[in-house]
Amino acid sequence: MGLGNLSGGELVILLVICLLVFGAHRLPEAGKAVGKGLREFQRALNETRDAVHDEPGPTPSPPGPAIPPRRLLE
């Protein structure tokens, strides 16, 4: 997971805004909560992907009764 096309200046502005919104004491807690949420989301996504991948496909239906060939009249 990347930060996209953020340059150094934009990243500093983003960090200052986060500091103003959350405050110096709550910023580490907010970071931990975001990280934990992202890890849980990724784990759930992987579990769902594995469950779909491991699910067996539909069983093929048995062949129907054979139709006898028609006789050609000469």
Secondary structure, DSSP 8 states (H G I E B T S, - for coil): ---TT--HHHHHHHHHHHHHHHHHHHHHHHHHHHHHHHHHHHHHHHHHHHHHHHS-------------------
